[in-house]
Amino acid sequence: MQGKLRNGKLVAVKVLSLESRQGAKEFLNELMAISNVSHENLVKLYGYCVEGNQRILVYNYLENNSLAQTLLGMVT
């Protein structure tokens, strides 16, 4: 899904499956690892939400195929 922050910046919002077997502790450990990595070819993780069994990730928004175009020079 696409969303917009209060400052107007477009973001990609990913709601993880309720059937995921990943627990909150594992999810948070993964997030800590992701948030400590920075590279020009990785999308930026802006934030997350863990409430009950809901897990939501908020990333930098990229237009369709722009990541593939950036990484591989692909045009589809």
BAFI-3210 file (N, C-alpha, C; in Angstrom, 3 decimals, decimal comma, padded with zeros to 6 digits):
// residues 76
n [1|2|3|4|5|6|7|8|9|10|11|12|13|14|15|16|17|18|19|20|21|22|23|24|25|26|27|28|29|30|31|32|33|34|35|36|37|38|39|40|41|42|43|44|45|46|47|48|49|50|51|52|53|54|55|56|57|58|59|60|61|62|63|64|65|66|67|68|69|70|71|72|73|74|75|76]
n.u [000,831|000,312|001,142|000,986|003,063|002,759|004,298|004,028|005,555|005,746|005,145|005,734|003,602|003,573|001,638|002,013|001,247|-001,382|-001,186|001,446|004,176|006,035|007,035|006,502|008,908|010,920|010,314|010,886|013,639|014,580|013,874|015,577|018,033|017,695|017,317|019,808|021,357|022,637|022,506|022,992|021,459|019,358|016,020|014,767|013,875|011,278|009,618|007,690|005,005|003,818|001,220|-000,712|-001,406|-000,813|001,435|003,240|005,070|006,863|008,138|010,454|008,949|008,876|008,403|006,632|008,697|010,984|013,033|014,143|014,948|016,851|018,738|019,337|019,115|016,877|014,023|010,599]
n.v [-001,172|002,288|005,242|008,408|010,545|012,933|015,100|015,096|013,336|010,509|007,103|003,558|001,136|-001,802|-004,415|-007,073|-010,541|-011,991|-014,655|-015,137|-016,763|-015,538|-014,201|-011,379|-010,706|-011,785|-010,340|-007,694|-007,975|-008,446|-006,023|-004,291|-005,110|-004,461|-001,688|-000,814|-000,970|000,610|001,550|002,624|001,191|000,117|000,343|002,839|002,262|003,647|003,338|001,306|-000,748|-002,549|-004,145|-006,075|-008,835|-007,588|-006,399|-003,915|-002,365|000,519|001,963|003,749|005,083|003,738|004,163|001,958|-000,613|000,939|000,248|-002,071|-000,905|000,901|-000,806|-002,751|-001,612|-002,170|-002,080|-002,391]
n.w [000,000|-000,489|001,263|003,048|004,835|007,538|006,803|004,111|002,619|000,526|001,321|001,516|002,742|004,478|005,482|007,505|007,160|009,062|009,539|009,849|011,363|012,783|015,764|018,024|019,326|017,629|015,320|016,168|016,705|014,111|012,949|014,329|013,304|010,570|010,724|011,448|009,223|006,412|003,086|-000,267|-002,101|-000,721|000,470|002,687|006,000|007,638|009,845|012,182|013,419|016,128|017,390|019,359|017,390|015,052|012,626|011,170|008,597|007,552|004,785|002,621|-000,245|-003,499|-006,959|-009,223|-010,379|-010,052|-008,269|-009,410|-011,802|-010,859|-009,633|-011,600|-014,074|-015,513|-017,651|-017,743]
ca.u [000,000|000,989|000,633|001,630|003,365|002,241|005,112|003,735|006,411|005,100|005,757|005,148|003,158|003,409|000,984|002,406|000,176|-001,767|-000,807|002,887|004,579|007,068|006,559|006,863|010,324|011,696|010,035|011,641|015,061|014,810|013,813|016,808|019,095|017,420|017,480|021,224|022,029|022,388|023,172|022,285|020,564|018,309|015,006|014,869|012,789|010,888|009,060|006,949|004,012|003,483|000,117|-001,362|-000,785|-000,599|002,797|003,219|006,352|006,733|009,376|010,534|008,142|009,476|007,443|006,733|009,909|012,123|014,133|014,768|015,633|018,025|019,730|019,701|018,927|015,792|012,802|009,574]
ca.v [000,000|003,570|006,155|009,711|011,039|014,284|016,079|014,955|012,326|009,240|005,923|002,247|000,527|-003,247|-005,067|-008,474|-011,519|-012,434|-016,056|-015,230|-017,456|-014,732|-013,549|-009,978|-010,615|-012,025|-009,210|-006,551|-008,259|-008,234|-004,582|-003,688|-005,409|-003,681|-000,257|-000,516|-001,137|001,712|001,374|003,367|000,309|-000,384|001,324|003,275|001,881|004,821|002,965|000,069|-000,806|-003,876|-004,038|-007,383|-009,664|-006,739|-005,950|-003,015|-001,757|001,727|002,135|004,749|004,672|003,738|003,902|000,610|-000,997|001,837|-000,435|-002,908|-000,009|001,449|-001,851|-003,576|-000,888|-002,855|-001,368|-003,371]
ca.w [000,000|-000,477|002,267|003,079|006,161|007,796|006,086|002,690|001,996|000,193|001,922|001,247|003,990|004,334|006,618|007,458|007,272|010,396|009,644|010,029|012,593|013,419|016,972|018,207|019,689|016,415|014,448|016,673|016,477|012,688|012,707|014,846|012,345|009,360|010,962|011,628|007,937|005,490|001,807|-001,307|-002,846|000,164|000,839|004,077|006,895|008,417|011,133|012,278|014,479|016,639|018,340|019,329|016,346|013,876|012,390|010,017|008,251|006,745|004,025|001,578|-001,395|-004,823|-008,033|-009,806|-011,104|-009,906|-007,610|-010,433|-012,735|-010,181|-009,382|-012,751|-015,335|-016,212|-018,001|-018,099]
c.u [000,875|000,343|001,376|001,839|002,813|003,024|004,936|004,568|005,635|005,876|005,044|004,822|002,906|002,806|001,300|001,216|-000,110|-001,385|000,694|003,202|005,657|006,464|007,056|008,351|011,209|011,543|010,872|013,145|015,436|014,811|015,071|017,964|018,927|017,728|018,935|022,025|021,648|023,190|022,340|021,291|019,459|017,287|015,146|013,639|012,483|010,337|008,279|005,917|003,789|002,420|-000,688|-000,655|-000,596|000,858|002,812|004,607|006,097|008,103|009,294|009,759|008,950|008,391|007,653|008,000|011,108|013,288|014,873|015,531|016,917|019,112|020,251|019,583|017,811|014,637|011,787|008,369]
c.v [001,234|004,440|007,468|010,121|012,452|015,353|015,986|013,918|011,041|008,091|004,674|001,619|-000,951|-003,797|-006,549|-009,383|-011,898|-013,892|-016,235|-015,890|-016,679|-014,002|-012,119|-009,824|-010,784|-010,864|-007,999|-006,750|-008,023|-006,744|-003,874|-003,921|-004,570|-002,208|000,137|-000,647|000,034|001,477|002,078|002,505|-000,301|000,714|001,634|002,816|003,088|004,453|001,678|000,201|-002,267|-003,666|-005,329|-008,253|-008,889|-006,310|-005,159|-002,409|-000,548|002,015|003,354|004,239|004,778|003,442|002,491|000,463|-000,097|001,172|-001,320|-002,041|000,530|000,394|-002,499|-002,857|-001,482|-001,903|-002,416|-002,685]
c.w [000,000|000,590|002,195|004,527|006,326|007,058|004,573|001,972|001,752|000,811|001,425|002,594|003,724|005,611|006,510|007,738|008,718|010,626|009,849|011,366|013,337|014,614|017,081|018,512|018,460|015,442|014,878|016,507|015,016|012,363|013,191|013,874|011,080|009,587|011,182|010,344|007,039|004,223|000,746|-002,084|-001,983|000,443|002,316|004,847|007,776|009,785|011,056|013,385|014,844|017,696|018,262|018,317|015,040|013,809|011,084|009,844|007,356|006,128|003,121|000,361|-002,674|-005,846|-008,567|-010,628|-010,856|-009,194|-008,602|-011,433|-012,123|-010,052|-010,659|-014,089|-016,174|-016,512|-018,398|-018,659]
res [m|q|g|k|l|r|n|g|k|l|v|a|v|k|v|l|s|l|e|s|r|q|g|a|k|e|f|l|n|e|l|m|a|i|s|n|v|s|h|e|n|l|v|k|l|y|g|y|c|v|e|g|n|q|r|i|l|v|y|n|y|l|e|n|n|s|l|a|q|t|l|l|g|m|v|t]
***
